[in-house]
Amino acid sequence: FGKKLQLAPQPFAATAIGLAIAADPDAHVMIHEAITRHFGVWREADAGDDKVFDPLLGKDTVATGPIVVHRRYRPTHAVGHLRFLECGGLDASGQPIQDLVPWADVYFPYDPALADRAELAAVPSERRGDLMANEIAETYTYAADGTISVRIENLSRGYARTFDLGALR
């Protein structure tokens, strides 16, 4: 606003004061929701020999409405075990650093024979080449209230599950 920054006498009211300034139409201030942490999932790489972080929502992404992210792939395991996390930063190779916070472990039946099974955590996730005939789609939705959900669908066999993952901190 063209003025020198001053220490507020009521530091806990800083957000309220900022919003009051932004509410003034003459101030010409625009406020946008921004994601303050990276959010993603661990995925297998190098034929299962390594795990890599797949960032789904990047830090400082401006959210002017719902954000939808799509992923498609062909599985090689009977059960998909997706491990979600958020972090404060990414290193030069895109791997998470700074304040890693695990979110949720999600299990999805890539093997159509397991589609009706509710509990999958104890099912051995054997590697099978025949499962690559299935196409899997993941649809992530970051809602206006900061919550994230994922719908995982076996497009080849026509079944899906939706998981509510929580809200970014």
Secondary structure in CASP SS format (residue, H / E / C, confidence):
PFRMAT SS
TARGET T0000
AUTHOR 0000-0000-0000
METHOD secondary structure of the structure
MODEL  1
F C 1.00
G C 1.00
K C 1.00
K C 1.00
L C 1.00
Q C 1.00
L C 1.00
A C 1.00
P C 1.00
Q C 1.00
P H 1.00
F H 1.00
A H 1.00
A H 1.00
T H 1.00
A H 1.00
I H 1.00
G H 1.00
L H 1.00
A H 1.00
I H 1.00
A H 1.00
A H 1.00
D C 1.00
P H 1.00
D H 1.00
A H 1.00
H C 1.00
V C 1.00
M C 1.00
I C 1.00
H C 1.00
E E 1.00
A E 1.00
I C 1.00
T C 1.00
R C 1.00
H E 1.00
F E 1.00
G E 1.00
V E 1.00
W E 1.00
R E 1.00
E E 1.00
A E 1.00
D H 1.00
A H 1.00
G H 1.00
D C 1.00
D E 1.00
K E 1.00
V E 1.00
F E 1.00
D E 1.00
P E 1.00
L E 1.00
L E 1.00
G C 1.00
K C 1.00
D C 1.00
T C 1.00
V E 1.00
A E 1.00
T C 1.00
G C 1.00
P C 1.00
I E 1.00
V E 1.00
V E 1.00
H E 1.00
R E 1.00
R E 1.00
Y E 1.00
R C 1.00
P C 1.00
T C 1.00
H E 1.00
A C 1.00
V E 1.00
G E 1.00
H E 1.00
L E 1.00
R E 1.00
F E 1.00
L E 1.00
E E 1.00
C E 1.00
G C 1.00
G E 1.00
L E 1.00
D C 1.00
A C 1.00
S C 1.00
G C 1.00
Q C 1.00
P E 1.00
I E 1.00
Q C 1.00
D C 1.00
L C 1.00
V E 1.00
P E 1.00
W E 1.00
A E 1.00
D E 1.00
V E 1.00
Y E 1.00
F E 1.00
P E 1.00
Y C 1.00
D C 1.00
P H 1.00
A H 1.00
L H 1.00
A C 1.00
D C 1.00
R C 1.00
A C 1.00
E C 1.00
L C 1.00
A C 1.00
A C 1.00
V C 1.00
P C 1.00
S C 1.00
E C 1.00
R E 1.00
R C 1.00
G H 1.00
D H 1.00
L H 1.00
M H 1.00
A H 1.00
N C 1.00
E C 1.00
I E 1.00
A E 1.00
E E 1.00
T E 1.00
Y E 1.00
T E 1.00
Y E 1.00
A C 1.00
A C 1.00
D C 1.00
G C 1.00
T E 1.00
I E 1.00
S E 1.00
V E 1.00
R E 1.00
I E 1.00
E E 1.00
N E 1.00
L C 1.00
S C 1.00
R C 1.00
G C 1.00
Y E 1.00
A E 1.00
R E 1.00
T E 1.00
F E 1.00
D E 1.00
L E 1.00
G E 1.00
A E 1.00
L C 1.00
R C 1.00
END
